[in-house]
Amino acid sequence: MSNYKDVKGGVEEAVISDSSITDRRKFIKNAGLVLGAGAVSAMAAPALASPAMAAKVSPAAPVVNATGTYSSILDKVLATKEISFGVDLTFAPLQFKTASGVPTGYIVDLANLLAASLGAKPKWVEIPFGDLFAGQAAGKFDMSGIAATIKPERAQKVLFSGAPAFVESNVVLLKPGYKISSLDQLNSASVTIAVVLGSSQESAAKLLYPKAKLKRLDNQAALADVSAGRSNAMIVGEFSVADAIKATPKLTVFKGKPVFVDENSFFMPAGDFVMKNYVDTWLRYETSHNTLAGLWDKYVGNSARKLGLQSVSVKSNWSA
């Protein structure tokens, strides 16, 4: 039998006699078995969930891409065995075309490996660099086939991978015969700086050298402009310097630490976290197996370091 007594706050506490403890334990044990079976049944039959609970759980919104709508680009690629990459192939040696028109370069090699990991055939959709982010938002391709600087304003339109595909050391390339002793000398109304339209270099130049005139061009035109002496300087990733000096030996690079360093990675449709998770995982795996470092040294690192430039190969933090 149970008796009750008042406790502080008006809450009642049960006082259970010793003679009833055994019977009540048997009851609780049997009730627990029944409730447990019911819980398993409910988990196995989600259709029995209440309308209120069902309303809180909605499927992922479809992601727009070049061939239709899927819950993720990953689903589309696995289903069709094809993947369309948005690219600008005018940034040798990162991404460019061979004499026969075949896409190649550091990041193109990575994109090909990414496609192969999915059992998919790559399709290259060429778009000027400055238009790639709007192109991704418009669904003109599945994801980028090149890496771009992870600028916050770009993340308003696209979703970047959380792992870097490469780290870019930005330096100043000087026109033939032009000499400066300090980068501060670029902050002058008499100086013209060539920058790639829509790039992180354009954004940085506006802040670092507000008095200078900026000439916004595509990558090849900007390199040609400083090579011909029409621009005094160009802020550029170290990956472009070796080829530029080889083509125009009188070009020089300002020696010293990089002006700034950028992390660059692949991007995909905003909100497609399923595809992002796959690309993140793939990049981390390939990084830990030195795929990125090996390709970077082949295409960029070794040549840049010979010129005395900082060039960072992406490696695992756990590498020896």
ROVO-833698 format. One record per residue: residue number from 1; x, y, z of N, C-alpha, C in turn. Coordinates in nm, 3 decimals. Each point is the difference from the previous one (the first is absolute). Layout:
<marros>
pos,n.east,n.north,n.up,ca.east,ca.north,ca.up,c.east,c.north,c.up
NUM,X,Y,Z,X,Y,Z,X,Y,Z
...
</marros>
This chain:
<marros>
pos,n.east,n.north,n.up,ca.east,ca.north,ca.up,c.east,c.north,c.up
1,0.084,-0.119,0.000,-0.084,0.119,0.000,0.088,0.124,0.000
2,-0.052,0.109,-0.055,0.074,0.126,-0.004,-0.070,0.105,0.080
3,0.075,0.071,0.080,-0.051,0.115,0.071,0.066,0.125,-0.060
4,-0.058,0.118,0.014,0.054,0.124,-0.056,0.012,0.103,0.110
5,0.102,0.083,-0.008,0.014,0.110,0.095,0.034,0.126,-0.076
6,-0.035,0.114,0.056,0.030,0.128,-0.064,0.149,0.030,0.017
7,0.061,0.060,-0.103,0.139,0.044,0.008,0.005,0.146,-0.040
8,0.115,0.063,0.018,0.014,0.143,-0.027,-0.038,0.032,-0.142
9,-0.077,0.110,-0.016,-0.043,0.041,-0.133,-0.128,-0.066,-0.041
10,-0.061,-0.084,0.081,-0.129,-0.059,-0.034,0.011,-0.124,-0.083
11,0.123,-0.046,-0.030,0.016,-0.121,-0.080,-0.010,-0.121,0.091
12,-0.068,-0.104,-0.045,-0.019,-0.119,0.082,0.101,-0.107,-0.036
13,0.046,-0.071,0.099,0.099,-0.105,-0.020,-0.059,-0.133,0.045
14,0.016,-0.104,-0.081,-0.054,-0.131,0.035,0.091,-0.069,0.100
15,-0.061,-0.060,0.103,0.075,-0.082,0.095,-0.048,-0.142,-0.017
16,0.087,-0.086,-0.047,-0.040,-0.135,-0.040,0.040,-0.098,0.110
17,-0.096,-0.086,0.039,0.028,-0.098,0.105,0.086,-0.111,-0.054
18,0.080,-0.064,0.086,0.091,-0.106,-0.042,-0.071,-0.117,-0.063
19,-0.122,-0.028,0.044,-0.072,-0.119,-0.049,-0.041,0.012,-0.145
20,-0.003,0.124,-0.054,-0.047,0.015,-0.139,0.113,0.017,-0.100
21,0.125,0.009,0.049,0.111,0.030,-0.091,0.018,-0.107,-0.106
22,-0.004,-0.128,0.042,0.023,-0.109,-0.095,-0.103,-0.001,-0.111
23,-0.131,0.011,0.037,-0.106,-0.001,-0.102,0.014,0.118,-0.095
24,0.034,0.114,0.052,0.011,0.118,-0.086,0.119,-0.012,-0.096
25,0.110,-0.060,0.047,0.114,-0.020,-0.090,-0.037,-0.089,-0.118
26,-0.079,-0.106,0.028,-0.045,-0.087,-0.109,-0.087,0.077,-0.099
27,-0.085,0.088,0.053,-0.089,0.078,-0.088,0.080,0.094,-0.091
28,0.098,0.069,0.062,0.081,0.094,-0.079,0.079,-0.072,-0.107
29,0.055,-0.118,0.036,0.077,-0.077,-0.098,-0.087,-0.039,-0.119
30,-0.120,-0.052,0.027,-0.090,-0.042,-0.107,-0.046,0.120,-0.083
31,-0.029,0.112,0.066,-0.043,0.120,-0.073,0.112,0.050,-0.090
32,0.124,-0.009,0.049,0.113,0.045,-0.080,0.016,-0.081,-0.126
33,-0.024,-0.131,0.011,0.008,-0.085,-0.120,-0.104,0.039,-0.102
34,-0.120,0.029,0.046,-0.107,0.040,-0.092,0.031,0.132,-0.067
35,0.044,0.099,0.083,0.032,0.131,-0.056,0.118,-0.007,-0.095
36,0.100,-0.082,0.034,0.116,-0.014,-0.088,-0.039,-0.054,-0.135
37,-0.086,-0.101,-0.001,-0.046,-0.055,-0.127,-0.075,0.104,-0.081
38,-0.079,0.082,0.070,-0.074,0.104,-0.070,0.092,0.104,-0.061
39,0.108,0.032,0.075,0.094,0.099,-0.052,0.069,-0.050,-0.124
40,0.042,-0.128,0.001,0.064,-0.058,-0.118,-0.096,0.002,-0.117
41,-0.126,-0.034,0.025,-0.099,0.000,-0.107,-0.017,0.138,-0.058
42,-0.001,0.101,0.087,-0.017,0.138,-0.050,0.119,0.042,-0.083
43,0.120,-0.042,0.040,0.118,0.036,-0.078,-0.001,-0.068,-0.135
44,-0.052,-0.120,-0.006,-0.004,-0.073,-0.126,-0.110,0.049,-0.091
45,-0.093,0.079,0.051,-0.113,0.046,-0.082,-0.016,0.150,0.013
46,0.089,0.080,-0.068,-0.006,0.144,0.011,-0.130,0.059,-0.051
47,-0.073,-0.073,-0.079,-0.126,0.051,-0.054,-0.101,0.026,0.110
48,0.022,-0.060,0.121,-0.093,0.019,0.109,0.030,0.125,0.080
49,0.109,0.077,-0.039,0.034,0.121,0.073,-0.112,0.100,-0.012
50,-0.012,0.083,0.101,-0.107,0.100,0.001,0.020,0.102,-0.110
51,-0.109,0.062,-0.050,0.013,0.104,-0.104,0.091,0.113,0.045
52,-0.002,0.036,0.127,0.083,0.110,0.049,0.148,-0.034,-0.014
53,0.034,-0.127,0.033,0.139,-0.042,-0.014,0.040,-0.008,-0.145
54,-0.087,-0.049,-0.084,0.030,-0.013,-0.142,0.024,0.135,-0.064
55,-0.070,0.101,0.048,0.012,0.133,-0.059,0.138,0.059,0.026
56,0.065,-0.045,0.109,0.131,0.053,0.035,0.110,-0.061,-0.084
57,-0.022,-0.114,-0.063,0.100,-0.071,-0.077,-0.036,0.010,-0.148
58,0.081,0.071,-0.075,-0.026,0.016,-0.142,0.120,-0.046,-0.079
59,-0.018,-0.054,-0.120,0.113,-0.046,-0.080,0.085,0.116,-0.045
60,0.127,-0.029,-0.033,0.090,0.105,-0.048,-0.055,0.061,-0.127
61,0.015,0.130,-0.013,-0.048,0.069,-0.120,0.081,-0.046,-0.120
62,-0.064,-0.019,-0.117,0.073,-0.042,-0.119,0.107,0.101,-0.037
63,0.111,-0.047,-0.054,0.109,0.086,-0.043,-0.006,0.013,-0.151
64,0.000,0.122,-0.050,-0.005,0.022,-0.144,0.136,-0.029,-0.060
65,0.005,-0.073,-0.111,0.125,-0.023,-0.069,-0.027,-0.004,-0.149
66,0.103,-0.032,-0.078,-0.010,0.014,-0.145,-0.095,-0.100,-0.065
67,-0.039,-0.106,0.069,-0.079,-0.104,-0.066,-0.134,-0.029,0.067
68,-0.040,0.079,0.096,-0.127,-0.026,0.066,0.007,0.032,0.148
69,-0.088,-0.059,0.079,0.001,0.024,0.144,0.023,-0.131,0.076
70,0.088,0.009,0.099,0.032,-0.113,0.087,0.014,0.054,0.141
71,-0.009,-0.088,0.099,0.017,0.047,0.136,0.144,0.040,0.026
72,0.094,-0.052,-0.082,0.140,0.036,0.009,0.068,-0.028,-0.133
73,0.103,0.077,-0.031,0.081,-0.027,-0.118,0.060,-0.141,0.009
74,0.031,-0.043,0.122,0.054,-0.134,0.017,-0.096,-0.105,-0.053
75,-0.130,0.015,0.028,-0.100,-0.094,-0.051,-0.001,0.000,-0.152
76,0.006,0.118,-0.058,-0.002,0.014,-0.146,0.120,-0.069,-0.065
77,0.118,0.023,0.057,0.122,-0.055,-0.056,0.000,-0.153,0.010
78,-0.040,-0.051,0.114,-0.003,-0.145,0.018,-0.102,-0.066,-0.091
79,-0.109,0.072,-0.030,-0.104,-0.055,-0.086,0.037,0.005,-0.148
80,0.061,0.110,-0.043,0.026,0.020,-0.144,0.141,-0.037,-0.042
81,0.090,-0.013,0.099,0.141,-0.029,-0.028,0.066,0.111,-0.081
82,-0.049,0.121,0.015,0.058,0.118,-0.064,0.003,0.114,0.101
83,0.098,0.089,-0.016,0.005,0.119,0.084,0.050,0.117,-0.084
84,-0.072,0.111,0.005,0.039,0.119,-0.075,0.074,0.096,0.091
85,0.120,0.039,-0.043,0.086,0.089,0.077,0.003,0.138,-0.064
86,-0.024,0.105,0.077,0.018,0.136,-0.048,0.146,0.038,0.012
87,0.058,0.051,-0.110,0.144,0.029,-0.001,0.031,0.125,-0.082
88,0.111,0.064,0.036,0.066,0.099,-0.084,0.140,-0.054,-0.021
89,0.030,-0.040,-0.122,0.125,-0.071,-0.028,0.109,0.094,-0.052
90,0.012,0.117,0.065,0.100,0.098,-0.043,0.097,0.035,0.112
91,0.016,-0.091,0.096,0.088,0.026,0.114,0.108,-0.109,0.009
92,0.086,-0.006,-0.100,0.111,-0.096,0.005,0.092,0.037,0.116
93,0.055,-0.100,0.067,-0.010,-0.145,-0.022,-0.110,-0.067,0.084
94,-0.089,0.080,0.059,-0.108,-0.060,0.079,-0.102,-0.068,-0.089
95,-0.046,0.075,-0.101,-0.100,-0.053,-0.093,0.019,0.066,-0.135
96,0.023,-0.084,-0.102,0.023,0.051,-0.135,-0.025,-0.113,-0.099
97,0.020,0.028,-0.128,-0.020,-0.101,-0.103,0.133,-0.034,-0.066
98,0.015,-0.128,-0.035,0.116,-0.041,-0.079,-0.016,0.053,-0.142
99,0.103,-0.018,-0.081,-0.005,0.045,-0.139,-0.115,-0.065,-0.077
100,-0.040,-0.118,0.045,-0.111,-0.070,-0.066,-0.135,0.032,0.062
101,-0.001,0.092,0.098,-0.127,0.045,0.059,-0.050,-0.081,0.118
102,0.085,-0.086,0.056,-0.040,-0.082,0.114,0.025,0.075,0.131
103,-0.101,0.012,0.087,0.021,0.066,0.129,0.104,-0.072,0.084
104,0.089,0.076,0.064,0.104,-0.059,0.084,0.041,0.101,0.106
105,0.097,-0.038,0.083,0.048,0.089,0.105,-0.026,-0.058,0.138
106,0.053,0.066,0.100,-0.010,-0.049,0.138,-0.145,-0.027,0.042
107,-0.085,0.100,-0.009,-0.136,-0.016,0.052,-0.085,-0.084,-0.092
108,0.030,0.000,-0.130,-0.071,-0.087,-0.094,0.032,-0.146,0.030
109,0.126,-0.029,0.031,0.035,-0.136,0.039,-0.079,-0.043,0.123
110,-0.015,0.092,0.098,-0.077,-0.033,0.120,-0.147,-0.023,-0.035
111,-0.055,0.085,-0.087,-0.141,-0.016,-0.038,-0.022,-0.132,-0.072
112,0.094,-0.040,-0.084,-0.010,-0.130,-0.067,0.001,-0.115,0.101
113,0.086,0.012,0.101,0.006,-0.103,0.104,-0.129,-0.003,0.082
114,-0.056,0.117,0.026,-0.127,0.007,0.073,-0.111,-0.068,-0.079
115,-0.006,0.028,-0.130,-0.101,-0.064,-0.085,0.019,-0.151,-0.001
116,0.125,-0.044,-0.011,0.029,-0.144,-0.004,-0.043,-0.068,0.130
117,0.013,0.071,0.113,-0.039,-0.059,0.128,-0.150,-0.026,0.007
118,-0.074,0.072,-0.083,-0.147,-0.016,-0.007,-0.042,-0.089,-0.117
119,0.097,-0.050,-0.074,-0.032,-0.081,-0.118,-0.068,0.081,-0.108
120,0.035,0.131,-0.009,-0.069,0.090,-0.092,0.094,0.055,-0.107
121,-0.058,0.032,-0.115,0.073,0.063,-0.109,-0.011,0.152,0.014
122,0.113,0.074,-0.001,-0.008,0.145,0.015,-0.038,0.071,-0.130
123,-0.077,0.107,0.015,-0.034,0.088,-0.111,0.044,0.140,0.041
124,0.073,0.068,-0.088,0.057,0.130,0.033,-0.086,0.112,-0.059
125,-0.055,0.083,0.086,-0.083,0.113,-0.042,0.082,0.127,0.021
126,0.047,0.058,-0.111,0.090,0.115,0.010,-0.077,0.131,0.016
127,0.034,0.072,0.106,-0.063,0.127,0.034,0.109,0.093,0.053
128,0.001,0.128,-0.038,0.100,0.092,0.056,-0.004,-0.001,0.153
129,0.119,0.010,0.060,0.011,-0.014,0.144,-0.099,0.087,0.077
130,-0.012,0.126,-0.038,-0.087,0.092,0.071,-0.147,-0.038,-0.004
131,-0.038,-0.087,-0.094,-0.140,-0.040,-0.015,-0.029,-0.139,0.058
132,0.101,-0.066,0.053,-0.018,-0.138,0.047,-0.097,-0.011,0.116
133,0.002,0.097,0.089,-0.082,-0.010,0.121,-0.148,0.022,-0.032
134,-0.027,0.096,-0.087,-0.138,0.019,-0.046,-0.044,-0.120,-0.083
135,0.095,-0.058,-0.076,-0.031,-0.118,-0.080,-0.037,-0.119,0.086
136,0.071,-0.016,0.112,-0.034,-0.109,0.093,-0.139,0.022,0.060
137,-0.028,0.125,0.040,-0.130,0.031,0.059,-0.113,-0.022,-0.100
138,0.030,0.019,-0.129,-0.101,-0.019,-0.104,-0.012,-0.144,-0.047
139,0.085,-0.090,0.052,-0.008,-0.141,-0.037,0.056,-0.033,-0.136
140,0.100,0.078,-0.045,0.058,-0.025,-0.133,0.095,-0.119,0.001
141,0.042,-0.043,0.117,0.085,-0.119,0.014,-0.022,-0.057,0.139
142,0.051,-0.119,0.024,-0.023,-0.068,0.127,0.082,0.058,0.115
143,0.129,0.019,-0.023,0.088,0.059,0.101,0.122,0.054,-0.072
144,0.081,0.075,0.071,0.120,0.054,-0.063,0.101,-0.111,-0.025
145,0.072,0.014,-0.112,0.109,-0.091,-0.030,0.133,0.066,0.027
146,-0.004,0.121,0.055,0.119,0.072,0.041,-0.019,0.043,0.145
147,0.107,0.044,0.063,-0.010,0.050,0.137,0.004,0.152,-0.002
148,-0.074,0.062,0.089,-0.004,0.146,0.011,0.020,0.041,0.144
149,0.045,0.123,0.020,0.019,0.051,0.135,-0.133,0.002,0.075
150,0.004,-0.041,0.124,-0.123,-0.013,0.080,-0.044,0.136,0.055
151,-0.033,0.092,-0.088,-0.045,0.134,0.041,-0.142,-0.008,0.058
152,-0.026,0.069,0.112,-0.132,-0.005,0.062,-0.114,0.041,-0.092
153,0.022,0.104,-0.083,-0.109,0.043,-0.089,-0.034,-0.106,-0.104
154,0.097,-0.081,-0.037,-0.028,-0.110,-0.094,-0.085,-0.106,0.067
155,0.018,-0.017,0.131,-0.076,-0.100,0.074,-0.148,0.036,0.012
156,-0.037,0.120,-0.043,-0.142,0.037,-0.006,-0.068,-0.065,-0.120
157,0.080,-0.045,-0.097,-0.053,-0.059,-0.123,0.030,-0.149,-0.013
158,0.112,-0.044,0.058,0.043,-0.138,-0.017,0.042,-0.057,0.136
159,0.022,-0.130,0.002,0.047,-0.069,0.121,0.140,-0.053,-0.024
160,0.097,0.050,0.076,0.138,-0.044,-0.015,0.026,-0.128,0.079
161,0.092,-0.080,-0.052,0.050,-0.112,0.077,0.070,0.054,0.124
162,-0.004,-0.076,0.108,0.065,0.042,0.123,0.147,-0.036,0.007
163,0.052,-0.067,-0.103,0.142,-0.038,-0.003,0.067,0.071,-0.118
164,0.120,0.054,0.018,0.065,0.071,-0.111,0.051,-0.093,-0.109
165,-0.014,0.045,-0.124,0.059,-0.072,-0.112,0.141,0.051,-0.027
166,0.024,0.128,0.029,0.136,0.053,-0.002,0.004,0.132,0.077
167,0.122,0.036,0.041,0.026,0.126,0.069,0.081,0.088,-0.093
168,-0.049,0.120,-0.023,0.058,0.091,-0.100,0.076,0.114,0.069
169,0.128,0.010,-0.030,0.082,0.111,0.050,-0.001,0.111,-0.105
170,-0.058,0.114,0.034,-0.014,0.109,-0.096,0.119,0.095,0.006
171,0.059,0.025,-0.116,0.120,0.083,-0.011,-0.025,0.110,-0.103
172,0.097,0.090,-0.012,-0.012,0.112,-0.094,0.098,-0.020,-0.115
173,-0.057,-0.008,-0.120,0.079,-0.010,-0.123,0.020,0.141,-0.055
174,0.124,0.036,-0.035,0.033,0.136,-0.043,0.034,0.003,-0.149
175,-0.043,0.105,-0.068,0.026,0.012,-0.143,0.150,0.014,-0.026
176,0.045,-0.031,-0.121,0.142,0.010,-0.032,0.057,0.139,0.030
177,0.109,0.002,0.073,0.068,0.126,0.031,-0.057,0.077,0.118
178,-0.110,-0.046,0.058,-0.062,0.073,0.111,0.052,-0.054,0.132
179,0.053,0.092,0.083,0.058,-0.043,0.126,-0.062,0.077,0.116
180,-0.028,-0.070,0.109,-0.046,0.062,0.123,0.076,-0.063,0.117
181,0.015,0.077,0.107,0.069,-0.053,0.118,-0.096,-0.039,0.109
182,-0.126,0.042,-0.014,-0.104,-0.033,0.098,-0.134,-0.012,-0.071
183,-0.084,-0.090,0.048,-0.133,-0.014,-0.059,-0.086,0.123,0.022
184,0.036,0.080,0.100,-0.075,0.123,0.025,0.007,0.096,-0.120
185,0.102,-0.014,-0.081,0.016,0.087,-0.116,-0.107,-0.026,-0.107
186,-0.069,-0.113,0.012,-0.109,-0.028,-0.095,-0.123,0.085,0.031
187,-0.008,0.053,0.120,-0.116,0.081,0.039,0.019,0.144,-0.046
188,-0.008,0.017,-0.132,0.022,0.131,-0.061,-0.091,0.016,-0.120
189,-0.044,0.122,-0.022,-0.088,0.028,-0.114,0.071,-0.020,-0.133
190,0.131,-0.004,0.003,0.077,-0.019,-0.123,0.022,-0.146,-0.035
191,-0.050,-0.089,0.085,0.021,-0.144,-0.018,-0.128,-0.067,-0.050
192,0.016,-0.089,-0.098,-0.111,-0.081,-0.051,0.025,-0.146,0.035
193,-0.098,-0.062,0.064,0.013,-0.141,0.042,-0.103,-0.082,-0.076
194,0.045,-0.104,-0.069,-0.089,-0.092,-0.071,-0.049,-0.106,0.099
195,-0.130,-0.025,-0.003,-0.060,-0.103,0.086,-0.101,-0.080,-0.081
196,-0.021,-0.124,0.042,-0.101,-0.084,-0.066,-0.138,0.041,0.051
197,-0.089,0.025,-0.093,-0.135,0.046,0.034,-0.070,-0.101,0.091
198,-0.053,0.049,0.113,-0.074,-0.085,0.093,0.086,-0.086,0.091
199,0.131,0.024,0.001,0.091,-0.084,0.078,0.024,0.056,0.139
200,0.061,-0.082,0.085,0.039,0.048,0.133,0.110,0.105,-0.012
201,0.082,-0.009,-0.107,0.104,0.101,-0.022,-0.061,0.137,-0.027
202,-0.111,0.002,-0.073,-0.069,0.127,-0.023,-0.048,0.060,0.132
203,-0.062,-0.083,0.084,-0.051,0.047,0.129,0.113,0.051,0.088
204,0.112,-0.073,0.003,0.113,0.039,0.084,0.066,0.128,-0.050
205,0.013,0.014,-0.132,0.066,0.118,-0.055,-0.076,0.128,0.034
206,-0.132,-0.008,0.001,-0.081,0.119,0.034,0.026,0.044,0.143
207,0.026,-0.095,0.089,0.024,0.032,0.140,0.146,0.040,0.025
208,0.094,-0.071,-0.062,0.141,0.022,0.027,0.056,0.123,-0.073
209,-0.052,0.023,-0.121,0.054,0.108,-0.083,-0.113,0.085,-0.057
210,-0.072,0.069,0.088,-0.120,0.075,-0.043,0.029,0.115,-0.097
211,0.123,0.053,0.001,0.032,0.112,-0.090,0.035,-0.047,-0.142
212,0.039,-0.126,-0.014,0.041,-0.052,-0.130,-0.121,-0.019,-0.093
213,0.026,0.003,-0.127,-0.103,-0.029,-0.100,-0.003,-0.151,-0.023
214,-0.117,-0.060,0.010,-0.013,-0.143,-0.024,-0.052,-0.025,-0.140
215,0.065,-0.091,-0.068,-0.044,-0.040,-0.134,-0.053,-0.143,0.012
216,-0.132,-0.014,-0.014,-0.067,-0.130,0.022,-0.012,-0.075,-0.132
217,0.067,-0.114,-0.008,0.008,-0.076,-0.124,-0.015,-0.149,0.030
218,-0.012,-0.082,-0.107,0.007,-0.144,0.024,0.147,-0.037,0.022
219,0.026,-0.121,0.042,0.134,-0.036,0.045,0.106,0.017,-0.109
220,-0.025,-0.053,-0.118,0.099,0.008,-0.107,0.023,0.144,-0.044
221,-0.106,0.080,-0.005,0.013,0.140,-0.039,0.078,0.079,0.104
222,-0.021,-0.032,0.128,0.073,0.069,0.106,0.149,-0.032,-0.006
223,0.034,-0.126,-0.023,0.141,-0.038,-0.013,0.063,0.068,-0.122
224,-0.074,0.006,-0.109,0.051,0.066,-0.121,0.019,0.150,0.024
225,-0.089,0.060,0.078,0.006,0.143,0.024,0.125,0.040,0.078
226,0.032,-0.076,0.104,0.120,0.033,0.077,0.125,-0.041,-0.077
227,-0.007,-0.104,-0.080,0.115,-0.043,-0.081,0.035,0.105,-0.104
228,-0.104,0.065,-0.056,0.021,0.104,-0.102,0.032,0.135,0.061
229,-0.007,0.011,0.134,0.033,0.126,0.066,-0.115,0.097,0.008
230,-0.120,-0.042,-0.038,-0.115,0.092,0.009,-0.047,0.016,0.145
231,0.021,-0.103,0.081,-0.025,0.008,0.144,0.135,-0.011,0.071
232,0.013,0.071,0.111,0.125,-0.005,0.076,0.019,-0.133,0.071
233,-0.111,-0.057,0.044,0.011,-0.120,0.083,-0.128,-0.083,-0.011
234,0.010,-0.123,0.047,-0.116,-0.089,0.008,0.012,-0.081,0.128
235,-0.108,-0.004,0.077,-0.004,-0.089,0.116,-0.047,-0.135,-0.049
236,0.078,-0.104,0.027,-0.026,-0.129,-0.063,0.042,-0.114,0.091
237,-0.066,-0.114,-0.015,0.039,-0.119,0.074,0.135,-0.049,-0.049
238,0.079,-0.060,0.089,0.135,-0.041,-0.037,-0.001,-0.102,-0.112
239,-0.113,-0.066,-0.022,-0.007,-0.102,-0.104,0.017,0.057,-0.140
240,-0.027,0.130,-0.018,0.009,0.062,-0.133,0.136,0.057,-0.031
241,0.086,0.015,0.099,0.123,0.077,-0.016,0.102,-0.069,-0.091
242,0.024,-0.128,0.019,0.104,-0.069,-0.076,-0.027,0.007,-0.150
243,-0.123,-0.029,-0.042,-0.033,0.004,-0.142,0.007,0.142,-0.054
244,-0.042,0.097,0.081,0.003,0.140,-0.045,0.143,0.047,-0.025
245,0.091,-0.033,0.091,0.140,0.042,-0.015,0.067,-0.078,-0.114
246,-0.040,-0.123,-0.019,0.054,-0.078,-0.112,-0.039,0.064,-0.133
247,-0.126,0.049,-0.008,-0.048,0.063,-0.123,0.058,0.141,-0.018
248,0.018,0.072,0.112,0.054,0.137,-0.005,0.110,0.010,0.105
249,0.124,-0.036,-0.036,0.109,-0.008,0.098,0.029,0.130,0.075
250,-0.038,0.114,-0.057,0.029,0.127,0.067,-0.099,0.034,0.112
251,-0.106,-0.079,0.012,-0.090,0.016,0.113,0.074,-0.036,0.128
252,-0.032,0.066,0.109,0.058,-0.036,0.129,-0.111,-0.016,0.103
253,0.030,-0.068,0.109,-0.095,-0.017,0.109,0.059,0.065,0.124
254,-0.083,0.075,0.072,0.049,0.066,0.122,0.030,-0.108,0.103
255,0.126,-0.002,0.046,0.043,-0.103,0.093,-0.041,0.036,0.143
256,-0.039,-0.098,0.074,-0.044,0.020,0.137,-0.114,-0.094,0.031
257,-0.061,0.020,0.115,-0.113,-0.082,0.038,-0.118,0.027,-0.092
258,-0.092,-0.097,-0.015,-0.120,0.024,-0.083,-0.079,0.120,0.053
259,-0.065,0.070,-0.092,-0.085,0.111,0.039,-0.112,-0.052,0.090
260,-0.056,-0.113,-0.038,-0.098,-0.072,0.083,-0.011,-0.141,-0.055
261,-0.064,-0.087,0.077,-0.015,-0.141,-0.037,-0.149,-0.034,-0.004
262,-0.042,-0.075,-0.102,-0.140,-0.041,-0.015,-0.013,-0.151,0.008
263,-0.108,-0.045,0.062,-0.040,-0.140,-0.012,-0.100,-0.010,-0.116
264,0.018,-0.100,-0.083,-0.086,-0.021,-0.117,-0.058,-0.141,0.003
265,-0.125,-0.012,-0.042,-0.058,-0.134,-0.006,-0.115,-0.007,-0.101
266,-0.050,-0.121,-0.020,-0.114,-0.023,-0.088,-0.126,0.059,0.062
267,-0.097,0.030,-0.086,-0.130,0.043,0.051,-0.111,-0.069,-0.076
268,-0.119,0.002,0.060,-0.118,-0.071,-0.052,-0.124,0.082,0.032
269,-0.120,-0.046,-0.038,-0.119,0.081,0.027,-0.020,0.029,0.148
270,-0.042,0.121,0.030,-0.029,0.039,0.138,-0.103,-0.096,0.060
271,0.027,-0.048,0.120,-0.093,-0.090,0.068,0.023,-0.148,-0.025
272,0.088,-0.035,-0.094,0.022,-0.142,-0.029,0.108,-0.057,0.092
273,-0.037,-0.021,0.127,0.096,-0.048,0.099,0.033,-0.148,-0.018
274,-0.084,-0.073,-0.071,0.031,-0.141,-0.029,0.121,-0.008,-0.092
275,-0.001,0.080,-0.108,0.114,0.002,-0.091,0.123,0.059,0.069
276,-0.020,0.102,0.080,0.112,0.060,0.073,0.068,-0.103,0.090
277,-0.080,-0.079,0.070,0.056,-0.102,0.088,0.086,-0.099,-0.078
278,-0.047,-0.036,-0.121,0.078,-0.094,-0.081,0.131,0.064,-0.044
279,-0.007,0.123,-0.052,0.122,0.067,-0.049,0.097,0.024,0.116
280,-0.051,0.042,0.116,0.086,0.018,0.118,0.074,-0.129,0.034
281,-0.077,-0.108,0.005,0.059,-0.130,0.036,0.104,-0.043,-0.103
282,-0.034,0.018,-0.128,0.092,-0.039,-0.107,0.130,0.082,0.007
283,-0.012,0.131,0.020,0.119,0.085,0.008,0.087,-0.037,0.120
284,-0.063,-0.026,0.113,0.077,-0.037,0.119,0.074,-0.132,-0.023
285,-0.066,-0.094,-0.066,0.063,-0.129,-0.028,0.119,0.018,-0.094
286,-0.021,0.073,-0.109,0.107,0.020,-0.098,0.114,0.083,0.059
287,-0.033,0.094,0.089,0.104,0.078,0.068,0.087,-0.090,0.086
288,-0.065,-0.087,0.078,0.076,-0.088,0.090,0.085,-0.100,-0.076
289,-0.036,-0.026,-0.127,0.079,-0.092,-0.083,0.096,0.075,-0.093
290,0.020,0.130,0.026,0.098,0.084,-0.070,-0.028,0.019,-0.149
291,-0.123,-0.023,-0.042,-0.036,0.023,-0.140,0.008,0.148,-0.033
292,-0.055,0.085,0.087,0.000,0.144,-0.027,0.142,0.056,0.001
293,0.079,-0.040,0.099,0.138,0.051,0.009,0.083,-0.042,-0.121
294,-0.015,-0.123,-0.043,0.076,-0.049,-0.115,-0.034,0.075,-0.127
295,-0.130,0.020,-0.025,-0.043,0.072,-0.119,0.040,0.148,0.006
296,-0.012,0.060,0.120,0.035,0.142,0.013,0.149,0.022,-0.029
297,0.085,-0.085,0.054,0.143,0.015,-0.026,0.032,-0.020,-0.148
298,-0.072,-0.091,-0.063,0.022,-0.025,-0.144,-0.035,0.121,-0.085
299,-0.116,0.059,0.027,-0.047,0.109,-0.086,0.045,0.139,0.046
300,0.016,0.021,0.130,0.020,0.136,0.053,0.120,0.010,0.094
301,-0.002,-0.078,0.108,0.091,0.021,0.111,0.147,0.003,-0.035
302,0.047,-0.099,-0.075,0.142,-0.009,-0.030,0.049,0.120,-0.081
303,-0.079,0.041,-0.099,0.040,0.115,-0.084,-0.003,0.130,0.079
304,-0.102,0.017,0.085,-0.011,0.123,0.078,0.113,0.012,0.100
305,0.036,-0.110,0.064,0.105,0.005,0.101,0.137,0.029,-0.062
306,0.020,-0.041,-0.123,0.125,0.031,-0.069,0.017,0.150,-0.020
307,-0.113,0.072,-0.004,0.003,0.146,-0.014,0.006,0.070,0.135
308,0.010,-0.079,0.106,0.007,0.058,0.134,-0.135,0.037,0.058
309,-0.108,-0.055,-0.055,-0.134,0.033,0.045,-0.051,-0.103,0.099
310,-0.084,0.046,0.092,-0.067,-0.093,0.092,-0.106,-0.075,-0.078
311,-0.003,-0.132,0.014,-0.102,-0.082,-0.063,-0.030,-0.117,0.092
312,-0.124,-0.006,0.049,-0.039,-0.096,0.103,-0.073,-0.119,-0.063
313,0.051,-0.118,0.022,-0.068,-0.122,-0.042,-0.097,-0.043,0.109
314,-0.124,-0.029,-0.035,-0.100,-0.039,0.099,0.030,-0.143,0.045
315,0.026,-0.014,0.130,0.031,-0.130,0.057,-0.082,-0.022,0.126
316,-0.009,-0.125,0.042,-0.070,-0.033,0.123,0.078,0.053,0.120
317,-0.072,0.048,0.100,0.064,0.044,0.124,0.071,-0.114,0.072
318,-0.037,-0.124,-0.038,0.058,-0.117,0.067,0.120,-0.058,-0.073
319,0.038,0.066,-0.114,0.113,-0.050,-0.075,0.129,0.023,0.077
320,0.096,-0.087,-0.023,0.129,0.014,0.068,0.076,0.120,-0.055
</marros>
